[in-house]
Amino acid sequence: MDRVDAVVIGGGMAGLVAAWQFSRAGLKPVLLESRGYTGGLVAGSTIAGVRYDIGAEGWAVRVPDTENLAGELGLTVEYPRSAPSWVWFDDGPFAMPVRAILGIPADLSAPDVVAALGPEVLSRAAQLDAAPLPEQLPSDLGSLVELRMGAEVLRRLVAPIAGGIHAADPHLLATEVVSPGLTAAVRSAGSLAAAVSLIKGDGPVTPAVASVAGGMYLMAQTLTDQIQQAGGRILTRTGASSLAHPDGTGRGDDWVVRAAATHRAADPSLPPEPDGQPVEFSTPRVVVACSAVTARPLLSQVIDTSGPELVAGAPIAHVNLALQAPELDSGPRGNGMLVAAGSRGVAAKALTHLSAKWPSLTAACPDGLHLLRVSYGRSGQAAQDLSVDQALADASALTGVPLSADQLVASQIIHWTGALAPTTPATRAWVQGLHAQVAEQPGLGLTGAWTSGSGIAALVPHARHTAARLV
């Protein structure tokens, strides 16, 4: 039995932030991560001699917490270059409306909205959005947009954005998770467009996302380094197998966490499996910060975790291409392009022009070298067989620039199978119930991407608050 200040179960971004918060308070936490690295979906690699992000690129800037954390870590924040995002439909690509939230336009008469939808669709959308609000607004994003602006606005503007960012159909996404405050703004403003306008404000359009100069992976790396420098321990390839309640088999007021060394599961997308000699930690503070599939059985030992069956995450995969292609210098599709579901000419779901999007990556690439991320995998789809040839063909179609294998300097295929499981309204209600139960357990905290809301912007403040409450 090893008695420690705190145990954090899970070494993704939430677990790292919680452990770092403990260390800031003078505690020496032990972080358990069943995989061989920390950071989860925030990870980096090298292609053609350039370090870059292979997972999450940044965070939404709607709240300042992640930028504040970057400052505390001594990292420099950067914003993407000012350029439109595009959407691919088989009848032709178009630039997305600039003043919008998740594709929902703030002004149905704006020129870029007219170009995207046409006058007939906009006339119908304006008519729907001018109708009196119902007593109860839908709780999912797809139904809300469909009710207030119609099916075409949902199909052409919102579905591509939701599919690209959240890897899910908008009907699976709880509005208050993917856009906190939007429902209340609709009630206050009287319409969906007015609500978006209220949230966006009248000033110049500012970037919706930010990252760390040099790569988002630097945040996970720096958190890991600073935790260890402060005396904390990070044990990778070590997974928690049980959690004992203080009034059960715990020692006095302490929790007992049992863990063991792990090996990779037959399906690499599943959590690794314990196979080593068990070790036990006794501690007054435990933060469960692992994925839902791992957290649920652990928590079931101390609280009631019965609830809905969780929707599986999409089989997300990226084919990353490093190309010597000066033809891309002009950034023909801005920072990238989303692909509408059901497109016949393109198999990908999105393309990101990484070396054009992020200034520090632009500076790191020699003249004429471009980094493209071609993304695949939608909710409900089976995993696709990926190839560099397919990615080159898709990138050529999406950019409008013929790209060949002769221009290829290097490539990487990255799988994130099962990642980004959508938070449905039912899941959100269940998670809120879990938090209420956990709050009644002294010394226990629950955080993570599936419990805190959508994306790093929600995860960071939630993880910090969870650890601070236990200090």
C-alpha positions as CSV (number, residue, x, y, z in Angstrom):
1,M,0.0,0.0,0.0
2,D,1.4,3.4,-1.1
3,R,-0.2,6.4,0.5
4,V,-0.2,9.4,-1.7
5,D,-1.6,12.9,-1.8
6,A,-3.9,12.3,-4.7
7,V,-4.6,9.8,-7.5
8,V,-5.7,10.8,-11.0
9,I,-7.1,8.0,-13.1
10,G,-6.5,8.8,-16.8
11,G,-3.8,10.7,-18.5
12,G,-5.6,12.5,-21.3
13,M,-5.9,16.3,-21.2
14,A,-8.4,16.3,-18.3
15,G,-6.2,14.1,-16.2
16,L,-3.1,16.1,-16.9
17,V,-4.9,19.4,-16.1
18,A,-6.3,17.9,-12.8
19,A,-2.9,16.5,-11.8
20,W,-1.2,19.8,-12.6
21,Q,-3.8,21.7,-10.5
22,F,-3.0,19.4,-7.6
23,S,0.8,20.0,-8.0
24,R,0.1,23.8,-8.1
25,A,-1.4,23.4,-4.7
26,G,1.7,21.8,-3.3
27,L,0.4,18.2,-3.6
28,K,2.3,15.3,-5.2
29,P,-0.3,13.4,-7.3
30,V,0.1,10.0,-8.9
31,L,-1.4,9.9,-12.4
32,L,-2.3,6.5,-13.9
33,E,-2.5,6.1,-17.6
34,S,-3.2,2.7,-19.2
35,R,-1.8,3.7,-22.6
36,G,1.9,4.4,-23.3
37,Y,1.7,8.2,-23.6
38,T,-0.2,11.1,-22.0
39,G,-2.3,13.7,-23.7
40,G,-5.0,11.5,-25.3
41,L,-6.3,13.2,-28.4
42,V,-3.7,15.9,-28.1
43,A,-0.6,14.4,-29.6
44,G,2.2,15.3,-32.0
45,S,4.5,13.6,-34.5
46,T,7.0,14.6,-37.2
47,I,6.5,14.5,-40.9
48,A,9.0,15.7,-43.5
49,G,11.1,17.0,-40.6
50,V,8.3,19.2,-39.3
51,R,6.7,18.7,-35.8
52,Y,2.9,19.0,-36.0
53,D,-0.4,18.0,-34.3
54,I,-1.8,14.6,-35.3
55,G,-4.9,15.0,-33.0
56,A,-6.7,18.1,-31.7
57,E,-5.3,21.3,-33.1
58,G,-6.6,23.8,-30.7
59,W,-9.6,25.0,-28.6
60,A,-12.7,27.2,-29.0
61,V,-12.0,30.7,-27.6
62,R,-15.5,31.3,-26.3
63,V,-14.1,31.3,-22.7
64,P,-10.6,32.4,-21.7
65,D,-9.7,29.4,-19.4
66,T,-7.5,27.5,-21.9
67,E,-5.6,30.6,-23.0
68,N,-5.1,31.5,-19.3
69,L,-3.7,28.0,-18.8
70,A,-1.3,28.3,-21.7
71,G,0.0,31.6,-20.2
72,E,0.5,29.9,-16.8
73,L,2.4,27.1,-18.5
74,G,4.7,29.6,-20.3
75,L,3.3,28.8,-23.8
76,T,2.6,31.3,-26.6
77,V,-1.0,31.4,-28.0
78,E,-1.5,31.7,-31.7
79,Y,-4.6,32.2,-33.9
80,P,-5.3,30.8,-37.3
81,R,-4.8,33.0,-40.3
82,S,-7.8,34.9,-41.4
83,A,-9.4,32.9,-44.2
84,P,-12.8,31.4,-44.8
85,S,-13.7,27.8,-44.4
86,W,-15.3,26.0,-47.3
87,V,-17.9,23.3,-47.7
88,W,-18.0,20.7,-50.5
89,F,-21.2,19.6,-52.2
90,D,-21.4,17.7,-55.4
91,D,-23.1,20.7,-57.0
92,G,-20.2,22.9,-56.2
93,P,-18.2,24.2,-53.2
94,F,-18.9,27.5,-51.4
95,A,-17.4,29.5,-48.5
96,M,-19.1,29.2,-45.2
97,P,-20.8,32.3,-43.7
98,V,-18.4,34.2,-41.6
99,R,-20.7,35.4,-38.9
100,A,-22.2,32.2,-37.7
101,I,-22.1,29.6,-34.9
102,L,-21.7,26.0,-36.0
103,G,-22.9,27.1,-39.4
104,I,-26.1,28.9,-38.0
105,P,-26.1,32.3,-39.7
106,A,-26.5,35.5,-37.7
107,D,-28.0,37.4,-40.7
108,L,-30.1,35.5,-43.2
109,S,-29.6,38.4,-45.7
110,A,-25.8,38.5,-45.6
111,P,-24.2,38.0,-49.1
112,D,-22.3,34.9,-48.1
113,V,-25.4,33.3,-46.7
114,V,-27.3,34.2,-49.9
115,A,-24.5,32.7,-52.0
116,A,-24.6,29.5,-49.9
117,L,-28.4,28.9,-49.8
118,G,-30.2,31.0,-52.5
119,P,-33.2,33.3,-52.1
120,E,-35.9,30.6,-51.9
121,V,-34.3,28.7,-49.0
122,L,-33.6,31.9,-47.2
123,S,-37.1,33.2,-47.6
124,R,-38.4,30.0,-46.0
125,A,-35.8,30.2,-43.3
126,A,-36.7,33.8,-42.4
127,Q,-40.4,32.8,-42.3
128,L,-39.7,29.9,-39.9
129,D,-37.4,32.0,-37.6
130,A,-39.9,34.8,-37.4
131,A,-42.6,32.5,-36.0
132,P,-43.4,32.7,-32.2
133,L,-41.2,30.5,-30.1
134,P,-42.8,27.3,-28.8
135,E,-43.1,26.7,-25.1
136,Q,-40.4,24.0,-25.2
137,L,-37.4,24.3,-27.6
138,P,-35.8,21.1,-28.8
139,S,-32.8,20.0,-26.8
140,D,-30.7,18.7,-29.8
141,L,-29.0,20.9,-32.3
142,G,-30.5,19.3,-35.4
143,S,-34.1,19.7,-34.3
144,L,-33.6,23.2,-33.1
145,V,-32.1,24.3,-36.5
146,E,-34.8,22.4,-38.4
147,L,-37.6,24.0,-36.4
148,R,-36.3,27.6,-36.7
149,M,-34.6,27.7,-40.1
150,G,-35.6,24.5,-42.0
151,A,-34.1,21.3,-43.4
152,E,-31.9,23.0,-46.1
153,V,-30.1,25.3,-43.6
154,L,-29.5,22.2,-41.5
155,R,-28.3,20.2,-44.5
156,R,-26.1,22.8,-46.2
157,L,-24.6,24.8,-43.3
158,V,-25.0,23.1,-39.9
159,A,-24.6,19.4,-40.7
160,P,-21.2,19.8,-42.4
161,I,-19.9,21.8,-39.5
162,A,-21.3,19.4,-36.8
163,G,-20.0,16.4,-38.8
164,G,-16.5,18.0,-39.1
165,I,-16.1,19.3,-35.6
166,H,-18.1,16.9,-33.5
167,A,-18.1,13.8,-35.8
168,A,-21.8,13.4,-35.4
169,D,-25.2,14.1,-36.8
170,P,-26.6,17.3,-35.4
171,H,-29.7,15.4,-34.0
172,L,-27.3,13.5,-31.7
173,L,-25.8,16.6,-30.2
174,A,-27.1,18.4,-27.1
175,T,-27.3,22.1,-28.0
176,E,-26.1,23.2,-24.6
177,V,-23.1,21.0,-24.8
178,V,-21.8,22.0,-28.3
179,S,-22.9,25.7,-27.9
180,P,-23.5,26.6,-24.3
181,G,-25.9,29.5,-23.9
182,L,-27.5,29.3,-27.3
183,T,-30.9,28.0,-26.1
184,A,-31.1,30.8,-23.5
185,A,-30.1,33.3,-26.2
186,V,-32.9,32.1,-28.5
187,R,-35.4,32.7,-25.7
188,S,-34.0,36.1,-25.0
189,A,-33.7,37.3,-28.6
190,G,-36.8,35.7,-29.9
191,S,-35.2,33.9,-32.9
192,L,-32.3,31.7,-33.8
193,A,-30.6,34.2,-36.1
194,A,-31.0,37.0,-33.5
195,A,-29.5,34.7,-30.8
196,V,-26.4,34.0,-32.9
197,S,-26.1,37.7,-33.6
198,L,-26.4,38.4,-29.8
199,I,-23.7,36.0,-29.0
200,K,-21.3,37.0,-31.8
201,G,-21.8,40.7,-31.2
202,D,-21.5,43.6,-33.8
203,G,-17.7,44.0,-33.8
204,P,-15.2,42.6,-36.2
205,V,-15.3,38.8,-36.7
206,T,-12.5,37.3,-34.5
207,P,-11.1,33.8,-34.7
208,A,-13.2,31.2,-33.1
209,V,-10.3,28.9,-32.2
210,A,-6.7,29.3,-30.9
211,S,-3.8,27.0,-30.4
212,V,-0.2,26.9,-29.0
213,A,2.5,28.3,-31.2
214,G,4.5,25.2,-32.4
215,G,1.6,22.8,-31.9
216,M,-1.1,22.0,-29.4
217,Y,0.8,18.8,-28.4
218,L,3.2,21.2,-26.5
219,M,0.5,21.8,-23.9
220,A,0.2,18.2,-23.0
221,Q,4.0,17.8,-23.0
222,T,4.4,20.8,-20.8
223,L,1.7,19.7,-18.3
224,T,3.5,16.3,-18.1
225,D,6.9,17.9,-17.5
226,Q,5.7,20.4,-14.9
227,I,3.8,17.7,-12.9
228,Q,6.9,15.6,-12.7
229,Q,9.1,18.6,-11.9
230,A,6.8,19.4,-8.9
231,G,7.2,15.9,-7.5
232,G,4.2,14.2,-9.0
233,R,4.4,10.7,-10.6
234,I,3.1,9.8,-14.0
235,L,2.8,6.0,-14.5
236,T,2.0,5.1,-18.1
237,R,1.1,1.5,-19.1
238,T,-0.6,1.4,-15.7
239,G,-4.4,1.1,-15.5
240,A,-6.7,1.4,-12.6
241,S,-8.8,-1.8,-12.0
242,S,-10.8,-1.0,-8.8
243,L,-11.9,1.9,-6.6
244,A,-12.8,1.2,-3.0
245,H,-15.0,3.5,-1.0
246,P,-13.7,4.9,2.3
247,D,-16.5,3.2,4.3
248,G,-16.0,0.0,2.4
249,T,-12.5,-1.6,2.2
250,G,-10.7,1.8,2.3
251,R,-8.2,2.6,5.0
252,G,-9.8,5.1,7.4
253,D,-11.0,8.1,5.5
254,D,-8.9,7.2,2.4
255,W,-9.9,5.8,-0.9
256,V,-8.0,2.8,-2.2
257,V,-7.2,2.5,-5.9
258,R,-5.9,-0.8,-7.2
259,A,-3.9,-0.7,-10.5
260,A,-1.7,-2.9,-12.6
261,A,0.6,-2.8,-15.6
262,T,-1.3,-3.1,-18.9
263,H,-1.0,-4.6,-22.4
264,R,-2.5,-3.4,-25.6
265,A,-6.0,-4.8,-26.3
266,A,-6.6,-6.8,-29.4
267,D,-8.6,-3.9,-30.7
268,P,-6.2,-0.9,-30.2
269,S,-9.1,1.5,-30.0
270,L,-10.2,-0.2,-26.8
271,P,-8.5,0.6,-23.4
272,P,-5.5,-1.6,-22.7
273,E,-6.0,-4.5,-20.4
274,P,-4.3,-5.0,-17.0
275,D,-2.0,-8.0,-16.7
276,G,0.7,-7.1,-14.2
277,Q,1.2,-7.4,-10.5
278,P,-1.4,-5.3,-8.7
279,V,-0.4,-2.2,-6.8
280,E,-2.5,-0.3,-4.4
281,F,-2.7,3.4,-3.5
282,S,-4.3,4.9,-0.5
283,T,-5.3,8.5,-0.8
284,P,-7.7,11.2,0.5
285,R,-8.3,12.4,-3.1
286,V,-9.3,10.6,-6.3
287,V,-10.1,12.2,-9.7
288,V,-11.6,9.8,-12.3
289,A,-10.6,11.4,-15.6
290,C,-10.5,8.5,-18.0
291,S,-12.9,7.6,-20.9
292,A,-16.5,6.6,-20.2
293,V,-15.9,3.0,-21.1
294,T,-13.2,2.8,-18.4
295,A,-14.8,5.2,-15.8
296,R,-18.2,3.6,-15.8
297,P,-17.2,0.2,-14.2
298,L,-14.8,2.0,-11.8
299,L,-17.5,4.4,-10.6
300,S,-20.1,1.6,-10.4
301,Q,-18.2,0.3,-7.4
302,V,-19.2,3.4,-5.4
303,I,-22.2,5.1,-7.1
304,D,-25.1,4.1,-9.3
305,T,-23.9,4.4,-12.9
306,S,-27.0,2.8,-14.5
307,G,-28.2,4.8,-17.5
308,P,-28.4,5.0,-21.2
309,E,-26.2,3.1,-23.6
310,L,-23.6,5.5,-24.8
311,V,-23.4,6.3,-28.5
312,A,-20.2,5.0,-30.0
313,G,-17.7,7.6,-31.4
314,A,-16.9,7.8,-35.1
315,P,-14.1,5.7,-36.7
316,I,-12.0,8.9,-37.2
317,A,-8.8,8.6,-39.2
318,H,-6.5,11.1,-40.9
319,V,-4.2,10.7,-43.8
320,N,-1.6,13.4,-43.4
321,L,0.3,14.4,-46.5
322,A,3.5,16.4,-46.8
323,L,3.6,17.7,-50.4
324,Q,6.1,19.8,-52.4
325,A,3.4,21.8,-54.1
326,P,4.0,25.5,-54.7
327,E,0.5,25.5,-56.4
328,L,-1.0,25.5,-52.9
329,D,0.8,28.6,-51.8
330,S,-2.3,30.7,-52.5
331,G,-4.4,28.6,-50.1
332,P,-7.1,27.9,-52.7
333,R,-9.6,26.7,-50.0
334,G,-8.6,28.9,-47.2
335,N,-7.8,27.0,-44.0
336,G,-9.7,23.9,-45.1
337,M,-12.9,22.4,-46.3
338,L,-15.7,20.3,-44.9
339,V,-17.5,17.7,-47.0
340,A,-21.2,17.2,-47.0
341,A,-22.4,13.7,-46.0
342,G,-23.4,11.6,-49.0
343,S,-21.1,13.3,-51.5
344,R,-20.3,11.0,-54.4
345,G,-17.1,12.5,-55.8
346,V,-15.1,12.6,-52.5
347,A,-14.7,9.9,-49.9
348,A,-13.1,12.2,-47.2
349,K,-15.2,14.1,-44.7
350,A,-12.8,17.1,-44.4
351,L,-9.5,18.6,-45.5
352,T,-7.4,20.9,-43.3
353,H,-4.6,22.9,-44.9
354,L,-2.4,22.7,-41.7
355,S,0.6,24.6,-43.0
356,A,-1.6,27.5,-44.2
357,K,-3.8,27.6,-41.1
358,W,-1.3,28.0,-38.3
359,P,1.4,30.7,-38.6
360,S,4.1,28.7,-36.7
361,L,3.6,25.7,-39.0
362,T,3.8,28.0,-42.0
363,A,7.1,29.3,-40.7
364,A,8.4,25.7,-40.0
365,C,7.8,24.5,-43.6
366,P,10.4,25.1,-46.3
367,D,9.3,27.0,-49.4
368,G,6.8,25.0,-51.4
369,L,6.2,22.4,-48.7
370,H,2.6,22.0,-47.6
371,L,1.0,19.8,-44.9
372,L,-2.6,18.6,-45.6
373,R,-4.8,16.6,-43.3
374,V,-7.4,14.5,-45.1
375,S,-10.0,13.3,-42.6
376,Y,-12.3,10.3,-42.8
377,G,-14.9,8.6,-40.6
378,R,-18.5,9.7,-39.8
379,S,-20.8,8.6,-37.0
380,G,-22.4,5.3,-37.7
381,Q,-20.0,4.4,-40.5
382,A,-17.7,1.4,-40.5
383,A,-14.0,2.1,-40.5
384,Q,-12.7,2.7,-44.0
385,D,-9.7,1.1,-45.6
386,L,-7.5,4.2,-46.2
387,S,-4.7,4.8,-48.7
388,V,-2.5,7.6,-49.6
389,D,-3.7,7.4,-53.2
390,Q,-7.3,7.9,-52.1
391,A,-6.2,10.9,-50.0
392,L,-4.3,12.4,-52.9
393,A,-7.4,12.1,-55.1
394,D,-9.6,13.6,-52.5
395,A,-7.2,16.4,-51.8
396,S,-7.0,17.2,-55.5
397,A,-10.7,17.4,-55.8
398,L,-11.2,19.5,-52.7
399,T,-8.4,22.0,-53.4
400,G,-9.0,22.2,-57.1
401,V,-5.3,21.6,-57.6
402,P,-4.0,18.3,-59.3
403,L,-1.7,16.6,-56.7
404,S,0.3,13.6,-57.6
405,A,2.4,10.9,-55.9
406,D,5.5,12.6,-57.5
407,Q,5.0,15.6,-55.2
408,L,4.6,13.5,-52.0
409,V,7.5,13.9,-49.6
410,A,6.0,11.9,-46.7
411,S,2.7,10.6,-45.3
412,Q,1.2,9.3,-42.1
413,I,-2.1,7.5,-41.5
414,I,-3.5,8.1,-38.0
415,H,-6.5,6.3,-36.5
416,W,-8.6,7.6,-33.6
417,T,-11.2,4.9,-33.7
418,G,-14.1,5.5,-31.3
419,A,-13.0,9.0,-30.3
420,L,-15.4,12.0,-29.9
421,A,-18.5,10.1,-28.8
422,P,-21.4,12.5,-29.2
423,T,-23.1,13.9,-26.1
424,T,-26.8,13.3,-26.7
425,P,-29.5,15.0,-24.5
426,A,-30.0,11.7,-22.7
427,T,-26.2,11.3,-22.1
428,R,-26.0,14.9,-20.8
429,A,-28.8,14.3,-18.3
430,W,-27.2,11.0,-17.1
431,V,-23.8,12.7,-16.7
432,Q,-25.4,15.5,-14.6
433,G,-26.8,12.8,-12.4
434,L,-23.3,11.2,-12.0
435,H,-21.8,14.5,-11.0
436,A,-24.6,15.0,-8.3
437,Q,-23.7,11.6,-6.8
438,V,-20.0,12.2,-7.0
439,A,-20.4,15.5,-5.2
440,E,-21.8,13.6,-2.2
441,Q,-18.6,11.5,-1.9
442,P,-15.9,13.3,0.0
443,G,-12.6,13.3,-1.8
444,L,-13.9,12.0,-5.1
445,G,-14.0,14.0,-8.4
446,L,-15.1,13.2,-11.9
447,T,-13.9,15.0,-15.1
448,G,-13.0,14.2,-18.7
449,A,-14.1,15.1,-22.2
450,W,-17.4,13.0,-21.8
451,T,-18.3,14.7,-18.5
452,S,-17.4,18.3,-19.0
453,G,-18.9,19.5,-22.2
454,S,-17.6,19.8,-25.7
455,G,-13.9,20.2,-26.5
456,I,-10.8,21.4,-24.7
457,A,-12.5,24.8,-23.9
458,A,-14.9,23.1,-21.6
459,L,-12.5,20.4,-20.4
460,V,-9.8,22.7,-19.0
461,P,-11.9,24.7,-16.5
462,H,-13.9,21.6,-15.5
463,A,-10.7,19.6,-14.7
464,R,-9.2,22.5,-12.8
465,H,-12.3,23.1,-10.7
466,T,-12.6,19.4,-10.0
467,A,-9.1,19.2,-8.6
468,A,-9.3,22.5,-6.8
469,R,-12.5,21.4,-5.0
470,L,-10.7,18.4,-3.6
471,V,-7.7,20.5,-2.3
